Amino acid sequence: MKFREIILLIAIVIPVVLIGYLVFSQNKQVSNSEKIIYLFTEDGNVLKAVLDFLDKPSSFVYVSALDVSHKKVVEKLLELYKKGVDVRIVTEKPITQLPSKSDLSKGLHHCKFIVTENGVIFGSANFSKSGLESGLNDVIIFPGKYSQRFKKFFEDIWNDGLVKPIEGFYVSPVDEVETFVLQEISKVKKRIYVCMYAFTNKKILTLLKYKEAQGVDVKIITDSWYTTGPLKDISFSNMKIIRNIMLHHKFVIIDDTLLTGSTNYTENAFTKNVEIMYKTKLIDEYLRIFNFLWYN
């Protein structure tokens, strides 16, 4: 091959390679920005993830939770508010230094999320010391395409005191969430693994007992509320009570389906409290956490 032909070939190949690399890089960035991330306090990374999430530029930060009291989270929200960011909080315990409101619905304001332009942090964790560090909780970080639906949900509560459905989620008390959970459990074929704080719903416990009798692999991890509650006499072959740390998870694995969110399986959670539940295909990380708690 002549020298001139080599130079011509290089001149053609290099731009093609560069264009391909740029397209790949752009697609990779888009892919990463659209990922759903699952985090657990058992791994010690939830507080940092929340603070990192708040550090990303956004014109608004709307917070919903029963308890917003973690010192570092409150300090970060105050910092953003002083910079002119539209910070608002709906909670059971308003923060005097920040725009905040109590939810006046008949139950607890128990749904836990932060929504910004960049996405949504959602899960079982209050934005408190127990929620983000010392207790056992899980959170999900959704990408920006979820922001608008959670922003609208928040604004309906903030402006009008109205709790409305969220596309792709199950909201108590406006959706029939208890019926939905019972239907999901009824479809089980092989296994149901429950990791649940304050597990006192008689209908669900009775159905689980029936499924266990049918040969389904039923395992339940719960907290000491169960041992003093009205359903303590309903026993299971495979049940573990966590006593030495606050178990605050609310997830259930049904075959290859995952239900998780803020909803405790209690009567009030389904009929009075403001709660949000999410259904997805089983995430291996949740099975890892369940097994970690079960065997350790």
C-alpha positions in Angstrom: 0.0 0.0 0.0 1.4 3.4 -1.0 2.1 6.1 1.6 -0.6 8.4 0.1 -3.2 5.6 0.4 -2.3 4.9 4.0 -2.7 8.6 4.8 -6.1 8.6 3.1 -7.2 5.5 5.0 -6.2 7.1 8.3 -8.1 10.2 7.4 -11.2 8.2 6.8 -10.9 5.8 9.8 -10.1 8.2 12.6 -13.3 10.4 12.2 -15.4 7.3 12.0 -13.9 5.9 15.2 -14.3 9.3 17.0 -17.9 9.6 15.9 -18.6 6.1 17.1 -17.0 6.8 20.4 -18.9 10.0 20.9 -22.2 8.3 20.1 -21.4 5.4 22.5 -20.4 7.8 25.3 -23.6 9.8 24.8 -25.7 6.7 24.9 -23.9 5.5 28.0 -24.6 8.8 29.7 -28.2 8.7 28.8 -28.4 5.1 29.9 -26.8 5.9 33.3 -29.1 8.9 33.8 -32.2 6.7 33.3 -31.1 3.9 35.7 -33.1 3.1 38.8 -30.8 2.7 41.8 -31.6 0.6 44.9 -29.9 1.3 48.2 -30.1 -0.1 51.7 -29.0 1.2 55.1 -27.5 -2.3 55.7 -24.8 -1.2 53.3 -24.2 2.1 54.9 -24.7 4.3 51.8 -28.2 5.8 52.1 -27.4 9.1 53.9 -24.6 9.9 51.4 -26.9 9.1 48.5 -29.5 11.5 49.8 -27.0 14.3 50.3 -25.5 13.7 46.9 -28.9 13.8 45.3 -29.7 17.2 47.0 -26.4 18.5 45.8 -27.5 18.2 42.1 -28.8 21.6 40.8 -32.5 21.9 40.7 -35.0 24.8 40.8 -37.2 23.0 43.4 -36.9 20.4 46.1 -40.1 19.0 47.5 -39.9 16.7 50.5 -42.6 14.3 51.8 -42.1 12.2 55.0 -43.5 11.5 58.4 -40.2 12.8 59.9 -37.6 15.2 58.4 -35.2 15.7 61.2 -31.7 14.4 60.2 -29.3 17.3 61.0 -27.4 17.0 57.7 -30.5 16.8 55.6 -32.1 19.8 57.3 -28.9 21.8 56.9 -28.7 21.0 53.2 -32.3 22.0 52.7 -31.7 25.3 54.6 -28.6 25.9 52.4 -30.6 25.4 49.2 -33.5 27.5 50.5 -31.1 30.4 51.2 -29.8 30.1 47.6 -33.3 30.7 46.2 -34.3 27.0 45.6 -38.0 26.4 46.0 -37.9 24.1 49.0 -41.2 22.8 50.5 -41.9 20.1 53.0 -45.1 18.1 53.8 -44.7 16.2 57.1 -46.2 15.4 60.4 -43.6 17.6 62.2 -43.2 20.9 60.3 -39.8 22.6 60.3 -40.0 26.2 61.4 -37.0 27.5 59.4 -38.4 26.1 56.1 -41.7 26.3 54.2 -43.5 23.3 55.5 -47.1 22.1 56.1 -48.8 19.3 58.0 -51.0 17.0 56.1 -54.5 17.4 57.4 -55.9 14.1 56.1 -57.4 11.7 58.6 -54.3 9.4 58.8 -50.6 9.9 59.0 -48.6 11.5 56.2 -46.5 8.4 55.9 -45.2 8.5 52.2 -41.5 9.2 52.0 -39.9 10.9 49.0 -37.9 13.8 47.7 -38.6 15.0 44.2 -36.4 17.4 42.2 -35.9 18.1 38.5 -33.3 15.3 38.5 -35.5 12.5 39.9 -37.1 11.0 43.0 -35.8 9.4 46.1 -38.5 7.1 47.4 -38.8 4.2 49.9 -39.3 3.1 53.5 -36.9 5.7 55.1 -37.8 8.8 56.9 -35.3 11.6 56.5 -34.2 11.1 60.1 -31.2 9.6 61.9 -33.1 6.3 62.3 -34.4 6.4 58.7 -31.0 7.0 57.0 -28.5 5.5 59.4 -29.4 3.5 62.5 -32.6 1.7 61.3 -33.0 -0.9 58.5 -34.5 0.8 55.4 -34.4 0.7 51.6 -34.6 3.6 49.2 -35.0 3.8 45.4 -33.6 6.6 43.3 -35.8 7.1 40.2 -34.5 9.1 37.2 -35.9 12.5 36.0 -38.7 11.0 33.9 -40.5 10.2 37.2 -40.2 13.8 38.6 -43.3 15.3 37.1 -45.7 12.7 38.4 -44.3 13.0 42.0 -44.2 16.8 41.7 -47.9 16.9 40.7 -48.7 14.6 43.6 -46.9 16.8 46.1 -48.5 20.0 44.7 -52.0 18.6 44.9 -51.4 18.0 48.6 -49.6 21.3 49.2 -52.1 23.5 47.3 -55.4 21.7 47.9 -54.9 19.1 50.6 -55.8 16.4 48.0 -54.3 12.9 47.7 -54.4 11.7 44.1 -53.1 8.6 42.3 -49.6 8.5 40.8 -49.1 6.7 37.5 -47.3 3.4 38.0 -47.6 3.4 41.8 -50.3 2.4 44.3 -51.4 5.2 46.6 -53.3 4.7 49.9 -56.0 5.6 50.7 -57.2 6.5 47.1 -56.3 3.2 45.5 -57.5 -0.2 46.7 -54.0 -1.2 47.9 -55.0 -3.9 50.4 -57.0 -5.6 47.7 -54.1 -5.3 45.3 -51.7 -6.9 47.7 -54.1 -9.8 48.5 -54.4 -10.4 44.7 -50.7 -10.5 44.2 -50.2 -12.9 47.1 -53.0 -15.1 45.8 -51.1 -15.6 42.5 -48.0 -17.0 44.3 -46.6 -20.3 43.0 -43.4 -21.0 44.9 -42.3 -18.4 47.5 -43.3 -15.3 49.5 -40.6 -13.6 51.5 -42.0 -10.7 53.7 -39.8 -8.1 55.4 -42.1 -5.8 57.2 -42.3 -3.4 60.1 -45.5 -3.4 62.2 -47.1 -6.4 60.4 -50.6 -6.5 61.8 -53.0 -7.0 58.9 -55.2 -10.0 59.6 -56.3 -10.6 56.0 -52.8 -10.7 54.7 -51.5 -12.9 57.6 -54.4 -15.3 57.2 -53.8 -15.6 53.5 -50.1 -16.2 54.1 -50.9 -18.9 56.6 -53.2 -20.6 53.9 -50.4 -20.4 51.3 -47.9 -21.9 53.7 -50.4 -24.8 54.3 -50.5 -25.3 50.5 -46.7 -25.8 50.4 -45.6 -22.3 49.4 -42.2 -21.3 50.9 -43.3 -18.5 53.3 -40.7 -16.6 55.3 -41.5 -13.6 57.4 -39.1 -11.1 59.0 -40.7 -8.6 61.2 -40.2 -6.6 64.4 -41.3 -7.1 68.0 -44.7 -5.4 67.4 -45.9 -8.7 66.2 -45.2 -10.5 69.5 -47.4 -8.1 71.4 -50.1 -7.4 68.8 -53.6 -9.0 68.4 -52.3 -11.5 65.8 -49.4 -12.9 67.8 -51.1 -16.3 68.0 -50.9 -16.8 64.2 -47.7 -18.7 64.0 -45.5 -19.6 61.0 -43.0 -22.3 60.4 -40.5 -19.7 59.2 -40.7 -16.4 61.1 -37.8 -14.2 62.4 -38.3 -11.3 64.8 -35.7 -8.5 64.7 -35.4 -7.0 68.2 -32.0 -5.3 68.6 -32.3 -2.8 65.8 -35.3 -0.9 64.2 -36.5 -3.0 61.3 -38.3 -0.5 59.1 -38.4 -2.2 55.7 -41.8 -2.7 53.9 -41.0 -5.1 51.1 -42.4 -8.4 49.9 -41.0 -10.8 47.4 -43.7 -12.9 45.6 -42.0 -15.4 43.3 -40.2 -12.9 40.9 -42.2 -9.8 41.9 -41.2 -7.1 44.4 -43.6 -4.9 46.3 -42.0 -2.1 48.3 -42.5 1.5 49.5 -43.8 3.3 52.5 -46.8 1.0 53.2 -46.8 -0.9 56.5 -49.3 -3.9 56.3 -51.7 -2.4 58.9 -55.3 -1.4 58.7 -54.5 2.3 59.0 -51.8 2.1 56.3 -54.3 0.8 53.8 -57.4 2.9 54.8 -56.2 6.2 56.4 -52.5 7.0 56.0 -51.0 8.6 52.9 -48.8 5.8 51.5 -47.1 4.9 48.2 -46.3 1.4 47.0 -44.2 0.3 44.0 -44.4 -3.0 42.1 -41.6 -4.2 39.9 -39.8 -7.4 38.8 -37.7 -8.9 41.6 -34.5 -7.0 42.2 -31.7 -9.3 43.2 -30.5 -6.8 45.8 -33.7 -7.1 47.8 -33.3 -10.9 47.9 -29.7 -10.3 49.1 -30.9 -8.1 51.9 -33.6 -10.5 52.9 -31.1 -13.4 53.0 -28.7 -11.3 55.0 -31.3 -10.5 57.6 -32.6 -14.1 57.6 -29.3 -15.8 58.1 -27.4 -13.3 60.2 
